[in-house]
């Protein structure tokens, strides 16, 4: 079975040549508070998409990342390639502002059967040439936190687009899918993520999972809700390997700024 590599190198100021450098990053902003590292994700991304009310977040919160710079300059500098959604959350003055910058606006208010995240993933998928899709990684901010039904809907999108690399991000953690079609090696960027992590089966019980690199490794272990689920595990190695007969969610904590600073000093 083919080996699939994963890394959180996009959280580093520069991406090491051996990890993630071949990936093309797209940034997708949803309508929740922006993680503190969003400007870094913006720098790494080659395509930036705002999902409906995500435009409000960038308009309101990006100037706070650069308190000594002119607010209007920041808003003009950090403009999206496209704003897409059912347009029920974006404020009129925000829509007018980005329209004046000639940003592409796609109103899909006629489609109430899919979430704004689903709509934007579909747009990105259609925008990338077929030969580049295997190297595409979509970084999603605002997918975690807030209403639980929204979070569940966002996790469901990972399963609906299971052949794509999609990473859901908050200030505290990241989540992505480990498809059962591959074996997985997760490179741990210990300066920015860890040590707490989890492997979670959602939708279907997991008959057999095997891991290396964790404090509590799994060996042909069954996991299911109502039984064992590998939460509050701990990374102990520079890489973690996972094999499973079912799609699993991988999650790992993202270190706070003071944690990263203290580690750099040691």
Backbone as CSV, one residue per row, in Angstrom:
resi,resn,N_x,N_y,N_z,CA_x,CA_y,CA_z,C_x,C_y,C_z
1,UNK,0.849,-1.193,0.000,0.000,0.000,0.000,0.888,1.249,0.000
2,UNK,0.493,2.262,-0.751,1.304,3.466,-0.902,1.390,4.238,0.408
3,UNK,2.571,4.844,0.653,2.798,5.629,1.856,2.481,7.095,1.587
4,UNK,1.703,7.697,2.474,1.325,9.106,2.358,2.013,9.880,3.483
5,UNK,2.720,10.959,3.135,3.451,11.752,4.111,2.632,12.976,4.522
6,UNK,2.753,13.339,5.794,2.053,14.499,6.335,3.019,15.319,7.179
7,UNK,2.779,16.625,7.225,3.637,17.507,8.010,2.890,18.799,8.312
8,UNK,3.261,19.427,9.434,2.735,20.758,9.764,3.783,21.817,9.467
9,UNK,4.603,21.580,8.447,5.673,22.514,8.093,5.135,23.884,7.701
10,UNK,3.865,23.965,7.316,3.259,25.249,6.947,3.153,26.182,8.156
11,UNK,3.365,25.655,9.366,3.366,26.496,10.566,4.749,27.072,10.858
12,UNK,5.741,26.711,10.053,7.091,27.245,10.195,7.258,28.484,9.318
13,UNK,8.131,29.419,9.712,8.345,30.624,8.893,8.755,30.310,7.460
14,UNK,9.586,29.276,7.300,9.939,28.801,5.964,9.835,27.285,5.967
15,UNK,9.369,26.729,4.871,9.111,25.293,4.792,10.387,24.576,4.378
16,UNK,10.869,23.628,5.206,12.085,22.888,4.849,11.937,22.192,3.503
17,UNK,13.037,22.105,2.768,12.984,21.560,1.411,12.515,20.119,1.387
18,UNK,12.777,19.370,2.467,12.413,17.959,2.464,10.997,17.714,2.967
19,UNK,10.331,18.751,3.482,9.006,18.541,4.065,8.017,19.574,3.554
20,UNK,7.118,19.122,2.698,6.019,19.979,2.271,6.353,20.965,1.182
21,UNK,7.628,21.003,0.735,8.006,22.014,-0.253,7.362,21.761,-1.599
22,UNK,6.993,20.508,-1.877,6.393,20.194,-3.167,4.889,20.459,-3.183
23,UNK,4.308,20.746,-2.024,2.874,20.974,-1.955,2.514,22.397,-2.387
24,UNK,1.345,22.517,-2.973,0.760,23.816,-3.279,-0.311,24.090,-2.237
25,UNK,-0.168,25.196,-1.499,-1.105,25.491,-0.422,-2.176,26.478,-0.870
26,UNK,-3.396,26.189,-0.451,-4.509,27.122,-0.601,-5.016,27.442,0.797
27,UNK,-5.360,28.692,1.046,-5.902,29.121,2.336,-7.389,29.405,2.182
28,UNK,-8.178,28.795,3.055,-9.629,28.959,3.033,-10.056,29.482,4.408
29,UNK,-10.690,30.649,4.440,-11.032,31.312,5.698,-12.539,31.224,5.939
30,UNK,-12.908,30.604,7.065,-14.308,30.516,7.485,-14.591,31.573,8.554
31,UNK,-15.857,31.620,8.965,-16.323,32.700,9.828,-16.191,32.351,11.318
32,UNK,-14.938,32.180,11.753,-14.601,32.085,13.168,-13.320,32.866,13.398
33,UNK,-13.008,33.122,14.647,-11.820,33.907,14.996,-10.572,33.344,14.307
34,UNK,-9.771,34.245,13.746,-8.580,33.833,13.016,-7.493,33.357,13.982
35,UNK,-6.864,32.229,13.707,-5.708,31.814,14.509,-4.597,32.843,14.421
36,UNK,-3.770,32.903,15.452,-2.702,33.908,15.533,-1.683,33.772,14.406
37,UNK,-1.604,32.575,13.805,-0.602,32.329,12.760,-1.182,32.484,11.352
38,UNK,-2.352,33.075,11.217,-2.985,33.215,9.898,-2.115,33.981,8.894
39,UNK,-1.429,35.072,9.290,-0.554,35.738,8.303,0.525,34.816,7.736
40,UNK,0.993,33.864,8.540,1.981,32.910,8.053,1.372,31.981,7.015
41,UNK,0.154,31.515,7.273,-0.548,30.669,6.299,-0.769,31.439,5.001
42,UNK,-1.098,32.720,5.144,-1.314,33.570,3.967,-0.053,33.624,3.111
43,UNK,1.086,33.765,3.769,2.357,33.855,3.040,2.644,32.582,2.255
44,UNK,2.335,31.431,2.845,2.618,30.161,2.180,1.613,29.840,1.070
45,UNK,0.423,30.417,1.134,-0.652,30.050,0.207,-0.467,30.712,-1.160
46,UNK,-0.870,29.979,-2.189,-0.870,30.511,-3.548,-2.276,30.851,-4.035
47,UNK,-3.270,30.411,-3.269,-4.665,30.729,-3.555,-5.342,31.022,-2.227
48,UNK,-6.099,32.147,-2.168,-6.781,32.528,-0.923,-8.255,32.725,-1.193
49,UNK,-9.057,31.992,-0.434,-10.510,31.989,-0.633,-11.182,32.320,0.690
50,UNK,-12.125,33.275,0.649,-12.938,33.591,1.819,-14.309,32.961,1.635
51,UNK,-14.759,32.230,2.646,-16.095,31.638,2.611,-17.068,32.589,3.302
52,UNK,-17.836,33.318,2.512,-18.900,34.172,3.034,-18.400,35.043,4.185
53,UNK,-18.859,34.775,5.421,-18.502,35.598,6.569,-17.038,35.565,6.942
54,UNK,-16.258,34.650,6.358,-14.816,34.681,6.559,-14.221,36.008,6.102
55,UNK,-14.881,36.651,5.140,-14.423,37.966,4.680,-14.493,38.991,5.813
56,UNK,-15.540,38.914,6.641,-15.645,39.815,7.797,-14.456,39.634,8.727
57,UNK,-14.057,38.364,8.923,-12.959,38.073,9.848,-11.656,38.706,9.380
58,UNK,-11.340,38.557,8.107,-10.095,39.129,7.591,-10.164,40.656,7.632
59,UNK,-11.284,41.201,7.231,-11.486,42.655,7.223,-11.314,43.233,8.631
60,UNK,-11.891,42.578,9.630,-11.869,43.090,11.008,-10.588,42.753,11.749
61,UNK,-10.068,41.523,11.555,-9.022,41.018,12.445,-7.611,41.125,11.885
62,UNK,-7.445,41.173,10.572,-6.080,41.240,10.035,-5.358,42.514,10.459
63,UNK,-6.020,43.673,10.520,-5.302,44.857,11.006,-4.764,44.697,12.426
64,UNK,-5.385,43.820,13.233,-4.912,43.605,14.609,-3.575,42.864,14.627
65,UNK,-3.264,42.122,13.578,-1.969,41.453,13.490,-0.837,42.441,13.210
66,UNK,-1.191,43.614,12.699,-0.189,44.622,12.312,-0.605,45.971,12.913
67,UNK,-0.555,46.092,14.247,-1.113,47.271,14.919,-0.419,48.586,14.592
68,UNK,0.803,48.528,14.067,1.546,49.750,13.785,1.435,50.178,12.319
69,UNK,0.615,49.458,11.552,0.443,49.799,10.142,-0.954,50.362,9.891
70,UNK,-1.101,51.056,8.791,-2.375,51.673,8.444,-3.435,50.605,8.171
71,UNK,-4.595,50.754,8.784,-5.662,49.750,8.682,-6.080,49.543,7.232
72,UNK,-6.277,50.630,6.505,-6.738,50.507,5.122,-5.687,49.834,4.249
73,UNK,-4.415,50.135,4.491,-3.352,49.486,3.729,-3.368,47.977,3.952
74,UNK,-3.572,47.565,5.197,-3.621,46.135,5.512,-4.795,45.484,4.802
75,UNK,-5.947,46.123,4.843,-7.133,45.542,4.206,-6.961,45.446,2.691
76,UNK,-6.296,46.382,2.105,-6.063,46.317,0.656,-5.032,45.252,0.303
77,UNK,-4.043,45.096,1.180,-2.967,44.139,0.907,-3.471,42.700,1.000
78,UNK,-4.297,42.431,2.010,-4.758,41.066,2.242,-6.167,40.891,1.692
79,UNK,-6.225,40.831,0.381,-7.507,40.654,-0.300,-7.561,39.251,-0.903
80,UNK,-8.749,38.684,-1.015,-8.865,37.297,-1.485,-8.815,37.193,-2.999
81,UNK,-8.545,35.979,-3.471,-8.728,35.691,-4.891,-10.200,35.537,-5.220
82,UNK,-10.962,35.034,-4.245,-12.400,34.855,-4.461,-13.117,34.819,-3.115
83,UNK,-14.348,35.312,-3.102,-15.266,35.158,-1.974,-16.441,34.345,-2.486
84,UNK,-16.740,33.244,-1.781,-17.801,32.359,-2.260,-18.647,31.885,-1.089
85,UNK,-19.940,31.712,-1.328,-20.833,31.196,-0.293,-22.257,31.597,-0.574
86,UNK,-23.118,31.382,0.433,-24.518,31.762,0.222,-24.774,33.222,0.590
87,UNK,-23.739,33.916,1.020,-23.742,35.370,1.242,-24.779,35.830,2.263
88,UNK,-24.996,35.015,3.280,-25.939,35.421,4.323,-25.232,35.969,5.551
89,UNK,-23.882,35.964,5.545,-23.128,36.413,6.716,-22.230,37.616,6.439
90,UNK,-21.733,37.762,5.233,-20.842,38.869,4.913,-21.589,40.192,5.046
91,UNK,-20.973,41.157,5.743,-21.599,42.459,5.927,-21.535,43.253,4.621
92,UNK,-22.517,44.114,4.434,-22.620,44.848,3.166,-21.403,45.731,2.925
93,UNK,-20.879,46.379,3.993,-19.719,47.257,3.777,-18.467,46.460,3.450
94,UNK,-18.396,45.219,3.953,-17.256,44.355,3.640,-17.353,43.881,2.189
95,UNK,-18.539,43.489,1.782,-18.749,43.062,0.399,-18.448,44.213,-0.558
96,UNK,-18.905,45.410,-0.220,-18.651,46.576,-1.073,-17.156,46.876,-1.170
97,UNK,-16.444,46.712,-0.045,-15.007,46.994,-0.037,-14.258,46.056,-0.974
98,UNK,-14.510,44.761,-0.855,-13.784,43.810,-1.699,-14.254,43.878,-3.156
99,UNK,-15.495,44.240,-3.357,-15.971,44.459,-4.732,-15.220,45.617,-5.377
100,UNK,-14.961,46.665,-4.586,-14.233,47.833,-5.109,-12.791,47.487,-5.470
101,UNK,-12.266,46.400,-4.854,-10.912,45.935,-5.185,-10.925,44.934,-6.336
102,UNK,-12.088,44.736,-6.926,-12.294,43.836,-8.065,-12.005,42.376,-7.710
103,UNK,-12.301,42.001,-6.454,-12.197,40.600,-6.061,-13.359,39.825,-6.685
104,UNK,-13.108,38.585,-7.002,-14.140,37.742,-7.594,-15.145,37.345,-6.513
105,UNK,-16.429,37.570,-6.786,-17.494,37.244,-5.840,-18.410,36.210,-6.489
106,UNK,-18.620,35.086,-5.798,-19.505,34.034,-6.317,-20.627,33.804,-5.312
107,UNK,-21.824,34.219,-5.687,-23.005,34.076,-4.830,-23.682,32.744,-5.148
108,UNK,-23.690,31.838,-4.179,-24.354,30.552,-4.357,-25.498,30.384,-3.361
109,UNK,-26.256,31.464,-3.182,-27.378,31.432,-2.246,-28.474,30.472,-2.703
110,UNK,-28.450,30.098,-3.980,-29.434,29.138,-4.482,-29.187,27.721,-3.950
111,UNK,-27.954,27.462,-3.485,-27.582,26.123,-3.018,-27.596,26.097,-1.494
112,UNK,-28.639,25.531,-0.918,-28.748,25.419,0.539,-28.496,23.983,1.018
113,UNK,-28.014,23.128,0.143,-27.773,21.726,0.499,-26.323,21.448,0.869
114,UNK,-25.424,22.402,0.629,-24.024,22.224,0.998,-23.569,23.418,1.827
115,UNK,-22.558,23.182,2.681,-22.021,24.246,3.518,-21.116,25.162,2.699
116,UNK,-20.806,26.325,3.273,-19.879,27.236,2.600,-18.504,26.597,2.435
117,UNK,-18.088,25.796,3.409,-16.814,25.093,3.268,-16.847,24.150,2.068
118,UNK,-17.913,23.389,1.935,-18.063,22.472,0.799,-18.011,23.241,-0.515
119,UNK,-18.718,24.358,-0.579,-18.748,25.165,-1.801,-17.342,25.643,-2.176
120,UNK,-16.584,26.080,-1.171,-15.251,26.627,-1.448,-14.246,25.528,-1.795
121,UNK,-14.359,24.372,-1.144,-13.487,23.245,-1.506,-13.744,22.846,-2.957
122,UNK,-15.009,22.801,-3.348,-15.346,22.464,-4.733,-14.735,23.461,-5.702
123,UNK,-14.775,24.755,-5.333,-14.194,25.787,-6.192,-12.689,25.581,-6.348
124,UNK,-12.006,25.343,-5.230,-10.559,25.135,-5.276,-10.225,23.895,-6.098
125,UNK,-10.991,22.834,-5.875,-10.770,21.591,-6.616,-10.889,21.823,-8.121
126,UNK,-11.865,22.605,-8.528,-12.092,22.874,-9.953,-11.079,23.862,-10.525
127,UNK,-10.439,24.649,-9.644,-9.514,25.689,-10.106,-8.108,25.168,-10.347
128,UNK,-7.793,24.028,-9.738,-6.432,23.497,-9.820,-6.347,22.489,-10.961
129,UNK,-5.331,22.587,-11.824,-5.174,21.602,-12.905,-5.098,20.179,-12.359
130,UNK,-5.596,19.237,-13.116,-5.690,17.852,-12.665,-4.333,17.297,-12.216
131,UNK,-3.280,17.627,-12.953,-1.963,17.061,-12.636,-1.369,17.654,-11.354
132,UNK,-1.949,18.744,-10.827,-1.438,19.357,-9.604,-2.238,18.962,-8.363
133,UNK,-3.367,18.279,-8.549,-4.266,18.037,-7.418,-3.660,17.136,-6.361
134,UNK,-2.780,16.222,-6.757,-2.168,15.329,-5.768,-1.225,16.080,-4.841
135,UNK,-0.777,17.269,-5.253,0.144,18.060,-4.438,-0.544,19.258,-3.798
136,UNK,-1.876,19.296,-3.850,-2.630,20.408,-3.279,-2.935,20.137,-1.813
137,UNK,-2.749,21.146,-0.967,-3.095,21.055,0.453,-3.893,22.305,0.822
138,UNK,-5.110,22.102,1.313,-5.995,23.210,1.657,-5.966,23.417,3.165
139,UNK,-5.574,24.610,3.590,-5.510,24.983,5.006,-6.755,25.785,5.343
140,UNK,-7.535,25.298,6.297,-8.836,25.903,6.605,-8.799,26.499,8.002
141,UNK,-8.988,27.817,8.096,-9.105,28.464,9.402,-10.583,28.698,9.712
142,UNK,-10.910,28.721,11.000,-12.290,28.975,11.410,-13.195,27.770,11.335
143,UNK,-12.621,26.585,11.103,-13.441,25.370,10.991,-13.732,24.753,12.343
144,UNK,-12.991,25.178,13.383,-13.132,24.613,14.720,-13.448,25.728,15.706
145,UNK,-14.259,25.404,16.712,-14.727,26.421,17.638,-16.110,26.892,17.223
146,UNK,-16.822,27.501,18.129,-18.176,27.927,17.813,-19.153,26.773,17.952
147,UNK,-20.203,26.803,17.140,-21.268,25.811,17.249,-20.785,24.422,16.862
148,UNK,-21.188,23.419,17.652,-20.740,22.053,17.397,-21.282,21.509,16.086
149,UNK,-22.523,21.880,15.711,-23.066,21.361,14.455,-22.264,21.876,13.263
150,UNK,-21.729,23.103,13.381,-20.844,23.613,12.332,-19.555,22.792,12.275
151,UNK,-18.982,22.503,13.440,-17.768,21.688,13.483,-18.007,20.314,12.862
152,UNK,-19.146,19.699,13.222,-19.459,18.376,12.676,-19.614,18.442,11.165
153,UNK,-20.254,19.502,10.676,-20.395,19.669,9.231,-19.051,19.835,8.541
154,UNK,-18.125,20.551,9.191,-16.796,20.740,8.612,-16.001,19.435,8.588
155,UNK,-16.119,18.638,9.646,-15.456,17.331,9.668,-16.048,16.426,8.590
156,UNK,-17.354,16.525,8.391,-18.003,15.729,7.347,-17.429,16.042,5.966
157,UNK,-17.045,17.308,5.746,-16.454,17.695,4.464,-15.131,16.954,4.237
158,UNK,-14.372,16.690,5.300,-13.137,15.911,5.146,-13.430,14.548,4.538
159,UNK,-14.540,13.953,4.954,-14.912,12.630,4.444,-15.490,12.715,3.031
160,UNK,-16.191,13.789,2.735,-16.769,13.933,1.397,-15.694,14.205,0.348
161,UNK,-14.569,14.786,0.776,-13.446,15.035,-0.128,-12.230,14.251,0.379
162,UNK,-12.422,12.962,0.598,-11.407,12.149,1.272,-10.132,11.962,0.453
163,UNK,-10.178,12.226,-0.847,-8.974,12.090,-1.672,-8.138,13.364,-1.689
164,UNK,-8.606,14.409,-1.025,-7.886,15.681,-1.002,-7.227,15.897,0.358
165,UNK,-6.125,16.626,0.342,-5.471,17.028,1.597,-6.154,18.297,2.111
166,UNK,-6.886,18.167,3.195,-7.582,19.305,3.803,-7.255,19.289,5.288
167,UNK,-6.779,20.411,5.817,-6.391,20.503,7.220,-7.226,21.586,7.887
168,UNK,-7.973,21.209,8.928,-8.763,22.151,9.709,-7.908,22.666,10.855
169,UNK,-7.909,24.008,11.045,-6.997,24.629,11.996,-7.716,25.547,12.965
170,UNK,-7.273,25.518,14.212,-7.654,26.516,15.202,-6.388,26.973,15.908
171,UNK,-6.512,27.874,16.865,-5.347,28.269,17.655,-4.767,27.098,18.430
172,UNK,-5.607,26.108,18.749,-5.219,25.046,19.667,-4.783,23.749,19.007
173,UNK,-5.307,23.445,17.810,-5.023,22.135,17.219,-5.277,22.148,15.727
174,UNK,-4.868,21.055,15.088,-5.204,20.817,13.695,-5.815,19.428,13.576
175,UNK,-6.625,19.250,12.538,-7.299,17.978,12.276,-7.222,17.697,10.782
176,UNK,-6.891,16.450,10.425,-7.048,16.053,9.031,-7.326,14.560,8.960
177,UNK,-7.749,14.126,7.792,-8.137,12.739,7.585,-6.932,11.890,7.188
178,UNK,-6.903,10.668,7.697,-5.937,9.656,7.250,-6.730,8.579,6.516
179,UNK,-6.804,8.652,5.182,-7.613,7.689,4.428,-7.076,6.261,4.561
180,UNK,-7.983,5.318,4.615,-7.599,3.907,4.756,-6.908,3.366,3.504
181,UNK,-6.964,4.124,2.417,-6.345,3.697,1.156,-4.820,3.790,1.183
182,UNK,-4.252,4.409,2.248,-2.808,4.590,2.343,-2.318,4.197,3.733
183,UNK,-1.015,3.875,3.809,-0.302,3.925,5.068,0.187,5.359,5.248
184,UNK,0.398,5.767,6.496,0.684,7.181,6.748,1.913,7.359,7.617
185,UNK,2.722,8.353,7.241,3.837,8.795,8.074,3.669,10.280,8.342
186,UNK,3.556,10.622,9.613,3.320,12.010,10.018,4.611,12.550,10.610
187,UNK,5.219,13.515,9.937,6.452,14.131,10.414,6.090,15.183,11.465
188,UNK,6.654,15.068,12.649,6.281,15.930,13.764,7.218,17.135,13.829
189,UNK,6.675,18.302,13.573,7.427,19.556,13.723,7.306,19.965,15.189
190,UNK,8.202,19.443,16.031,8.035,19.554,17.477,8.180,20.980,17.998
191,UNK,8.709,21.885,17.182,8.806,23.281,17.616,7.452,23.984,17.581
192,UNK,6.494,23.423,16.840,5.203,24.109,16.692,3.994,23.247,17.020
193,UNK,4.137,21.920,17.031,2.993,21.059,17.332,3.366,20.016,18.380
194,UNK,2.324,19.466,19.022,2.502,18.398,19.993,2.639,18.921,21.405
195,UNK,2.802,18.003,22.362,2.901,16.556,22.141,1.560,15.822,22.110
196,UNK,0.477,16.493,22.523,-0.797,15.784,22.663,-1.455,15.563,21.307
197,UNK,-2.019,14.376,21.127,-2.569,14.005,19.832,-3.687,12.984,20.014
198,UNK,-4.355,12.654,18.909,-5.402,11.645,18.962,-5.664,11.044,17.603
199,UNK,-6.203,9.837,17.604,-6.655,9.133,16.398,-8.097,8.721,16.657
200,UNK,-9.002,9.187,15.799,-10.421,9.055,16.105,-11.171,8.485,14.904
201,UNK,-11.881,7.374,15.088,-12.742,6.855,14.014,-14.114,7.525,14.089
202,UNK,-14.528,8.112,12.992,-15.848,8.752,12.945,-16.619,8.163,11.770
203,UNK,-17.844,7.750,12.038,-18.686,7.197,10.982,-18.719,5.689,10.981
204,UNK,-17.539,5.083,11.154,-17.444,3.623,11.139,-16.500,3.165,12.242
205,UNK,-16.762,2.032,12.875,-15.787,1.458,13.810,-14.513,1.089,13.064
206,UNK,-13.409,1.116,13.764,-12.121,0.712,13.210,-11.799,-0.687,13.711
207,UNK,-11.641,-1.637,12.804,-11.375,-3.012,13.205,-9.947,-3.219,13.676
208,UNK,-8.985,-2.621,12.933,-7.567,-2.837,13.265,-6.772,-1.577,12.928
209,UNK,-6.064,-1.044,13.920,-5.145,0.078,13.717,-3.832,-0.210,14.407
210,UNK,-2.742,0.157,13.734,-1.405,-0.040,14.278,-0.609,1.249,14.113
211,UNK,0.091,1.651,15.168,0.859,2.893,15.132,2.261,2.673,15.675
212,UNK,3.150,3.602,15.345,4.444,3.733,16.023,4.640,5.207,16.327
213,UNK,5.488,5.496,17.326,5.825,6.878,17.643,4.949,7.537,18.682
214,UNK,4.045,6.776,19.303,3.149,7.316,20.324,3.453,6.708,21.688
215,UNK,3.118,7.424,22.743,3.310,6.896,24.086,2.478,5.643,24.292
216,UNK,1.238,5.670,23.776,0.363,4.508,23.853,0.059,4.045,22.430
217,UNK,0.982,3.273,21.873,0.823,2.791,20.508,-0.318,1.781,20.412
218,UNK,-0.871,1.695,19.219,-1.918,0.727,18.911,-1.301,-0.442,18.148
219,UNK,-1.753,-1.647,18.445,-1.283,-2.835,17.736,-2.492,-3.677,17.347
220,UNK,-2.863,-3.560,16.062,-4.073,-4.244,15.575,-5.259,-3.979,16.513
221,UNK,-5.387,-2.734,16.925,-6.361,-2.351,17.949,-7.688,-1.952,17.325
222,UNK,-8.778,-2.407,17.939,-10.116,-1.985,17.544,-10.455,-0.666,18.243
223,UNK,-11.038,0.257,17.495,-11.487,1.520,18.074,-12.902,1.814,17.603
224,UNK,-13.725,2.356,18.483,-15.082,2.748,18.129,-15.653,3.599,19.243
225,UNK,-16.631,4.423,18.883,-17.355,5.158,19.907,-18.186,4.171,20.718
226,UNK,-18.148,4.342,22.032,-18.729,3.361,22.930,-17.693,2.351,23.401
227,UNK,-16.488,2.472,22.853,-15.372,1.608,23.232,-14.112,2.447,23.320
228,UNK,-13.000,1.895,22.872,-11.723,2.598,22.919,-11.616,3.607,21.783
229,UNK,-11.219,4.830,22.115,-10.847,5.860,21.146,-9.527,6.462,21.629
230,UNK,-8.558,6.618,20.740,-7.221,7.070,21.139,-7.184,8.588,21.243
231,UNK,-7.662,9.108,22.379,-7.564,10.536,22.665,-6.524,10.760,23.754
232,UNK,-6.061,12.006,23.870,-5.054,12.373,24.891,-3.822,11.482,24.821
233,UNK,-3.467,11.056,23.597,-2.218,10.326,23.411,-1.076,11.344,23.337
234,UNK,0.152,10.871,23.270,1.319,11.748,23.292,2.333,11.274,22.259
235,UNK,2.824,12.214,21.452,3.881,11.922,20.479,5.214,11.788,21.209
236,UNK,5.958,10.741,20.898,7.262,10.521,21.545,8.424,10.463,20.557
237,UNK,8.137,10.455,19.264,9.184,10.342,18.244,9.063,11.493,17.240
238,UNK,10.042,11.571,16.337,10.038,12.615,15.306,9.010,12.335,14.216
239,UNK,8.532,11.106,14.147,7.491,10.771,13.186,6.562,9.728,13.788
240,UNK,5.349,9.725,13.310,4.320,8.777,13.743,3.842,8.035,12.501
241,UNK,3.733,6.719,12.592,3.178,5.951,11.483,1.822,5.379,11.890
242,UNK,0.916,5.310,10.907,-0.443,4.832,11.161,-0.874,3.929,10.009
243,UNK,-1.390,2.764,10.368,-2.049,1.872,9.422,-3.412,1.525,9.999
244,UNK,-4.443,1.554,9.149,-5.782,1.285,9.657,-6.662,0.747,8.538
245,UNK,-7.672,-0.036,8.936,-8.623,-0.540,7.951,-9.816,0.388,7.786
246,UNK,-9.777,1.545,8.444,-10.848,2.538,8.379,-10.239,3.930,8.337
247,UNK,-10.902,4.850,7.661,-10.465,6.244,7.713,-10.428,6.711,9.169
248,UNK,-9.364,7.428,9.528,-9.235,7.975,10.876,-8.980,9.473,10.814
249,UNK,-9.429,10.184,11.842,-9.051,11.577,12.013,-7.782,11.636,12.859
250,UNK,-6.799,12.388,12.380,-5.598,12.679,13.160,-5.705,14.103,13.688
251,UNK,-5.440,14.278,14.964,-5.401,15.617,15.537,-4.175,15.749,16.418
252,UNK,-3.589,16.934,16.426,-2.420,17.199,17.266,-2.495,18.639,17.741
253,UNK,-2.036,18.869,18.959,-2.088,20.209,19.528,-1.079,21.125,18.839
254,UNK,-1.425,22.416,18.790,-0.524,23.440,18.262,-0.019,24.258,19.444
255,UNK,1.290,24.424,19.503,1.888,25.086,20.660,1.610,26.587,20.664
256,UNK,1.446,27.109,21.866,1.291,28.541,22.036,2.632,29.234,21.808
257,UNK,2.589,30.521,21.574,3.810,31.277,21.280,4.831,31.135,22.396
258,UNK,4.361,31.182,23.666,5.304,31.104,24.774,5.949,29.721,24.858
259,UNK,5.215,28.668,24.469,5.792,27.335,24.453,6.908,27.250,23.430
260,UNK,6.666,27.807,22.251,7.686,27.788,21.188,8.919,28.595,21.628
261,UNK,8.690,29.742,22.266,9.791,30.602,22.707,10.633,29.908,23.757
262,UNK,9.973,29.281,24.733,10.695,28.593,25.792,11.507,27.436,25.247
263,UNK,10.946,26.711,24.261,11.662,25.588,23.673,12.891,26.064,22.928
264,UNK,12.758,27.207,22.211,13.900,27.744,21.459,15.034,28.156,22.394
265,UNK,14.697,28.572,23.630,15.711,29.028,24.565,16.487,27.879,25.185
266,UNK,15.873,26.655,25.190,16.503,25.533,25.884,17.695,24.964,25.096
